[in-house]
Every structure is written in C-alpha cells, then in structure tokens.
Amino acid sequence: MAGILLKETIRWRDFDGLLLLAALSLITLGTVEIYSSTPSTGIIYKDFWFKQLIALGVGLFAFVTIILTDYRKIYNFIPYIYVGSLLLLVAVLIFGHEVKGQKNWINFGPMSLQPSELAKIAVILTLSKYLSPLRKGNLPWKDVAIACLITAVPMGLIMLQPDTGSALTFIPVLALLLFMSGFNLKLIIIAAVTAIIVTPVTYFQVLKPHILKPYQIMRIEAVINPDLFEQPEFRREYGYQTLQSVIAVGSGGLTGTGVTKGTQSRLGFLPEHHTDFIASVLAEEMGFVGSISVLLLYLFIITRSIGIAERARDRFGMLVILGFAGLVFFHVIINIGMVIGLLPIIGITLPLMSYGGSSVLSMMILIGLVININLRRFAN
Amino acid sequence: MSKKKVFDDPAQQLFKPRGRILFFKYFVLLFFVVLGVRFWYLQVVNHEHYLKAAENNRIREIPIPAPRGTILDSEGKILVDSTPTYSIILYQEDMTSLEDTLNVLTSRLGLDRNALLKIMNAPGAKNRPLVIKTNASFSDRAWIEAHEFEHPELKIELQPQRRYPLGEVLAHVVGYVGEIGEEQLRNPTYDYCRPGDIIGQAGLEQSYNKILMGKEGYRRVLVDSRGRVLQQLEEIAPIPGQDIITTIDLDIQNVAEQQLSESGFYGTVVVNDPRDGAILALVSHPSYDPNLFAAGIKPADFNKLVNNPKRPLRNRAIQDRHPAGSTWKILMAVAGLEEKAITDKQALPCGGGLSTGGRFVHCHGSHGAPDIRRAIEISCNGFFFREGIKLGIDNLEKWEALLGTGVKTGIDLPNEIKGIVPSRQWKRKEYPKDPRWKEADMVYASIGQSGVSTTPIQIMHAVTGIGNGGKYYTPHIFKEAKATEKSDAIVYEPKLRDAGISQETWNVVSEGMWRVVNGSGTGRRAAIPGFEVSGKTGTAQVVGIQSGASGDQKEHAWFVGYAPKGAPEIGGVALVEHAGHGGTESAPIMKACFEEYLRKKKGLPKEELAQNVTTDAKKANNSVISNSSTVVAKPNTTRELKPSENNKPTTNAPAKPATNKPVVKPAALVQPSKPSNKPQTLSQTGLGGTR
C-alpha cells in the first residue's frame, strides 16, 4: 500500500545527488584527516578513521531508509521520536560512559551512541511540527513559550551530562525556526538595534573596567587583535589551544603540508585534533585551497537546503530543512570561528567532518530528510 | 491535528516567509565571507609567520657547549681546566604554568624566587634555554628525571664547568668566568657572543676569551607538544676552544706564592724573562678562589669579595700604584748619563741631604761624595737630588717615556692601569694653585716620590729592560694557543722596543745594580753566589711617618732586579706592603724565585736546592686555598731549614693579624679601593709637601 503511494509521488529526478555528494565529500575529507592525525592502533577496527567509515555505512543505511519513507509518515511518529530521545537522554545520565567528567555516550558493546546528536533531530522535527500550522499575524507568545519548552527539556538534560557545547546548538535552531514561523519582526529589529548599541557600551563601561578579568578581556580583544595570541601571559593562561590551532591553520599556507605531514596535529600541539579541531588539521595539511573548498561545500549544503526549503511542498518540510540548515550553519560558524581564533573555545564539533559516529548518523538522517522532502515536493 | 488536515491545507503550501529566508541566506553568506577572509589572512598573508611559529614549536635547538680551552703553564701543567657537571636547564617555552614551575624550583631545588624571576625575565630569556642551577646534586637530578612528564620544561644537561685546581694560586692571572653581562653584550668586542654565554670576566680568561671559548654547537631536535624529544634532526658539533700555553712557570709561581704568604704580608711578586717579556710568575696577595665564580657566584660571596678592605680581587701587580721610591734612581741614573747631566766618573756630594724650597730634605745617611755606581749601591738620596737638578724635568720626561714608564706596559691582562710620572703637566694638573715646576719638585722626583707612582709591573718592566741593555719586550703571559682540528696554532711574537741606551750607560748602571746586591748595598739578601743578581731596593712611603712606624703605617718594600748582570735571563719585582725596607722583606723573595729558576735551569731535583720547598709549597697552597683571610706567617722553624734564608732574622717577620685582631685604621689611611690618579702618598709624606 505504502509502496503504491510512494511510486506515485516520488520524482527521482528531484533526488538531489549534488547535496548528497557534497555531504559525502566532507565526510571523506574528514575521514582522511582523522586518519592523518590519529596514530594507528595497529588493529584496524579500533582506528578512528575506520570507525568513522563504519558510522558512515550505518549512516548511509539510515539515509536510504529515510529516503524510502514518506516524510509525512514520519510526521505522525514525531511525538514518539521526541519522547524516545528524551528517554535516551535520561538513560545516558544513568548508564552513560563517563569520559573527562562528562557522560555523553551510551555503550552498546563495541559501538557507542551519543543521544544528544539524535536529540537534535528530534527537536528539529518536533519544533517543525509544532510550528508548521500557519498562525495569523505574529507568532503568539503562547506558541513561543511552548516551542521554548520543547527545546528546553532536552537541552536541560544535555546540560546535566554536562555538555554545554551541544546544548548551546539548540538555541540558534530554536531562534531560526521561531523567526521563520512569524516571530514579531519589529521586536527582532528592536532587539537587534538595542544589542548593537548596548553591547559595546556595556563592554567598555561596565564589563571591561569592573567585571571581566584581564585574561578574559584579552580573550575578547584577541578577536580583533590577533597579536595578543603571541603574548606569553595570554598563551599560558588561556589561549594555548587557540594559538596552536591558529599556527596550524597559518602554517598550512596555500596548499598545505600534505596529508599526514602536518606537524601541529601529529606532534600533539593541536588539542582534540580529530574532533573539535579537525578543520585545523585540514587547514594545515591541505592549506587555503582545502579550507576554502570545505567552506564552499558547507555553503553549498546550506544554500542548497535553503533553496529546497523554499520549494518544499509544505511548511513542515520547509521548517525541517531550515532547522537542518541552521544547525549546520551554527556548527560551522562556531567551530571554524574557534579554529581560526575568532571565537572562544567551546566544545562544538564540525558536522560531517569531526570524528563521531552519532554525529555522522544524525547528519545522514537529516540530509536524508532534506532530500526526502525534495523528492516529494509534488506529492499529494 | 490529523495528517490530512495539515498537509492538504493550501495555506500550508502557499505561505513561505520568502523575505526572511532571503535574509537568512545573506546572513549565512556574510559569515562565510568572514571565515573565508580570515583563512586567507592566516594562510596566505601571514603564512610565513605561522610557518615559523610551527617550526619553533617543534624544532628545538639544544645547545652543546663548546669545551673551553684549558690553560697550561709553560711546561704543560694544568692551571685551569673544565669538569663536567650537571646543570638544570629551564625551557620557558614548555612551561605550562609560571607559578607551578616557580613553586617547584623554590621548594624542590631550593632556588631563590626573585633571582629566578630575574633570570627568566632577562631580555631574550623566553626563547632560550636557561641554566638555573649548576652543580645539580644527585637528588636534584633524580627528582627532575622522575618528574619529566609533569615538568617537561626542566631538563638535566651535562655541561662543562670551569675548574681552577690551584684555587687562589694564580687567580689574578687566570681570572675567572661568568655569564656575559648586558653591557658586554652591547660591546662590539663581544659581537661573537650571545646572551647566556659564559665568558672570561678577568685575567687571561678575559684577555683570550675568544681563543678559549670556542663555538657552541647544537642539536636540532624534533619535539612534541610536551617538549619531549622525538627525534634528532642534526647535530652540529661544537668547535672546542683552544688550549693556551702560558709563560707561567708553576714552580717559580709556587715559590713566589709561598714566599709572599710566609712573609705574612700582602703584596705582589712578578717574575719575568727580560729576553722576551715572558711573565714567569705573578702573585698578588690576598687572593680569591676563582672556583667561586665558576659555579655562578652567590651575591653574598661576591659582595664579600668586593667589600673586603684588603681588595682580594685587585691584581696588585698591574692595578695598584705606589711611589717608586729608590727604585726610581735607576731610571734617574740612565737619564742622567744619557743626557750627559753627569758622567760615570763624576762625584756629587751627598751632604746628608739638600736644602730646597725652604726645607732641608734628608738623605738617610751621610755618604761623602759618591760616584754614580756608588750612589746606586748605597741608594744615596743626596747624590740623586743633585743629579736630578742637573738633569732637569724636561730631560727626565723624555726618558720616562723611553724607559716605558707613565704608560701601560701592555701586559696581556685586562684593566692594567697607567703609572704616573713627574712632568710639568702633572704638576699643573695636581697643583693648580702652584702649577710651576720647581727645584723642590725635581728633588722629590729624583728619589721616586713626588709624582712618581707606578705599578709594580711597570717598575719591573723599566728596570729589567735597562738590565737588558734597553731592549724592552712587552710583558706577556700568552705563549701559544695549541692547534685544534678546526683552528690553527697561534704563537706569541715577542714585541721589542729599543730605548736606545748606550753601551757605556748600560755598563755603569748595571755595575751599580750589581753592587746593590753583591757589594755593600741594600739588596744583599738577594745575592746568589755565581748568579750575579743585580737590582735595587726601595721603600714606598705610605704615610707621613717615615721610619720606625709599624703595622699598616709602615712603608711598602720594593725590590726589583734581574740576573745575571749583563745578560739577564730572569728578572722580577716584589712589592711587600707595609713591610718596611725592601732589602729586608722583598729581596729574599726575589732571591727564592731566582734560585728556583736556577735550580730548574741546572736540572737539579727540587730536594737539592731547597729541600723543603715542595712540602712547604703544598702547605702554603693548602692554606691559601682554604681561606685567604687566615694567612699568617708560617712558624719560623720551617723557614730556618732553608739555606737561602739563613741571614734573615727570624724575629723580623711579624705575623700580620688579618683576622685575629680587628684592624683599626683611621679613615684617612685606608687606601682608596679604586685606582686614583693621585699618588696616594704625596700629600701625606713630608717629602712631597710643596704646598
């Protein structure tokens, strides 16, 4: 029965192969750099790059499954998905595997799952579903409040792990979806203008002279004045990781040192080189050419998705895709901003490239959804 | 809300917030442009800078210190060498927390926090390895090795440290080493040095630093982020410093040291070879232990040395000036004969002195009318007063320069000072109220008092040069730098200057000096049968009290001489402070040195010429090394055994109570610690009182 329905509604020429290709290219680049920057354990299935490929395999399986399922069917399961993800988040707090004081993973034999990654999908879907019916005029405050609540529950659970970086990623997604669902534009403009005026005033009049510690001031001002990175005090107290990352990026030059030739990552100067700082490794080993290619691939994925969102058959589909685009956008900006020394270090990964099976899986599911929605934009 | 309802509502499909989506698109684009520009800035514009930073990150140059050349005596005995010691090195780059490191260094290694901060904040100190502790003990090393992972910034390295096996012996000649100072770094002399280098700071170590130092090598190593060495990339071997052979004869040096320390007085002894200017021995008492400096001297120790009123750091042979006293008469004789102010047969009355400038200046006796040979022999003041007046200051000035006084001798030790000699200019400068040169000035100048203030080495240079027939060789201690694989040998070329003294003058003056020692003169205690010792004694007056004074107010005793007469092979000077007359204290010291020379020349074993020299030398050295301030006169019993000192009254060697008794000195009598241009005795002596 479902088969008949799908046959009638899918237009395979709407299958966005380029989007998938861009995503797979990033995963490939990421895996190459994971391979390059992590020492081989000697046992192939324990090596990070191999685990990443396995995750990709699982991700592709999930992707195909998603493609073959009409997203409007998934729509009905959203409450279950949401509750399910909450249960997983609770489970990770109880059964989670603790690393460096954080309980982010649940182990299933040799595999492990990071529920916060799946929660991102659940939240995007739930918010999209809740916000998709068209409101008259501005989005009512009651709906804003409920949308916030939908986001706050999983966020809170993630904060308990504690994994602040992951938790923070929910906020821009929520903000973007509220914005796209008709949040009072005047209010946004007023807020934005106020922020632009108030922020510098507060910084110079209140924060800098009275509240912030010298190293924090340095940290902020280093964004504008990168020379501060070279200050020994700064390096010693705060910016060591940032400095090493900036050095790695800068030393890459135009074409990079070549894969496996990057000294910054291989000799351990770069922290977390296969996860949070994978872009730094890539920039060192593939140079400006590599960095710009990566940026363009992300830009392509985001703008392409926005284009699909515009053409989507319904507002639910549109919001899901925009949620995905916002999520990717936020991750990329924060992560790369941190890698190139523009933003402080927050534990946020680079989607598709950083090592992490759950992240790859959730990204493949989301891309599956985007393509899925595009495939069915003419379906009844 | 059923599925049907939601998805079939036309409004659902129609309404898209296109404006907001468009805004989002541009928003995204803007941020990506920022990222792209930043990548371009880091990777293209500033690539070089970060490439260098990455290299500095992972490539370390670990210096391999060049072994400093050893310093040997003329027979190859070691005067200074180096010994490997463990040093603790701090690499500030690898420090994770300043406080943490400081805590460890102060609590575990017992280092001073402020001193550490000073070292760490020195210019350029951030990027180079810092030696923060030398002579690290076994437990220090064990601790650092055990904490290699917590404190990768601390490393142990084997480094050569200067060793002065003779301790205080020869300290003023060999000098000492220390880290290069900030001012020295700016000095073009040290353009081959870098911060942190250990360079010679005194003596030969300083004069020949470049030859001794060699060139540091280094190991380029690859390190990981913790500073752990992963792999050696290349090793540039250091170029070792060249070994230096000096002209010093350690045997003679030891005899001189022993003699002076046994005398119980401070002072200086220099022995040279007039034939080429080689310095065979140079003693300056009191001395110091250069080993203190080699290990990085503690400020307290350094202050103790600097503030010691006896000024142990001063090389008395080249940095102290004294009135030349009667030794000056040799120069007067040469000048008088050469300028025909007097002939060798001419006699001048002694007259027990001379009346000039409204005063009667005494001779120390009444000598009738001696000729010049006799006048030298008996050191007759009256004769030289009159000779001086005949000679005149202008002629004297000419010969002062020719005989090498008033200028530096040019010995290859740092910080030699000039002598002061009488001249019209000197008078003008020193006595602006009475600037004209008067007869009285000439009278005092003739006996080496007014305006004559010379360093011991200068007097030795002048007199032994006269003994050598006016052939002046620049004094030097450097003899040869041995060839190494990378450097050629350097051999010293004697520097000759001929003063142009006539044969006749030479004969007469030599005869006079021979008689001082071998006739009825004042230097009889320097006589060695068959060796024709010639010389001159003198007293350098310290304070107004001319004779009969004791202790610190006594005159300094001079003896300058050479042997044998006519063809000197060895010469020297002894200045014994506050010892009274030169003939009593200084002549025997010189004699002992000459005897040692003779013994070695004849190839006799030590026991034969001076049976107890060896053991005595050892004792003397030991006491010198252990503590300079306790140097007192040796029991006279050991001295009596020596045939060479039989004629010395044993009761006449008062032990100098350096520490036993507090030395109470009126402030005015304390000698200035810096060399002053003013002869320190002039205004205080009755003789110099022209004002």
Interface residues (C-beta under 8 A of the other chain):
Chain A: R72 Y75 N76 S132 P133 L134 L176 F179 M180 S181 G182 P232 R236 Q244 V246 I247 A248 V249 G250 S251 G252 G253 L254 T263 Q264 L267 G268 F269 A283 G287 F288 S291 I292 L295 Y298 L299 I302 T303 I306 A309 E310 A312 R313 D314 R315 F316 M318 L322 A325 G326 F329 V332 I333 I336 G337 I340 G341 L342
Chain B: M1 K3 V6 F7 D9 A11 Q12 Q13 F15 K16 P17 R18 R20 I21 F24 K25 V28 L29 F31 F32 V34 L35 G36 R38 F39 W40 L42 Q43 V44 N46 H47 H49 Y50 L51 A53 A54 N57 R58 Q92 M95 T96 S97 L98 K126 L222 V223 D224 S225 R226 L230
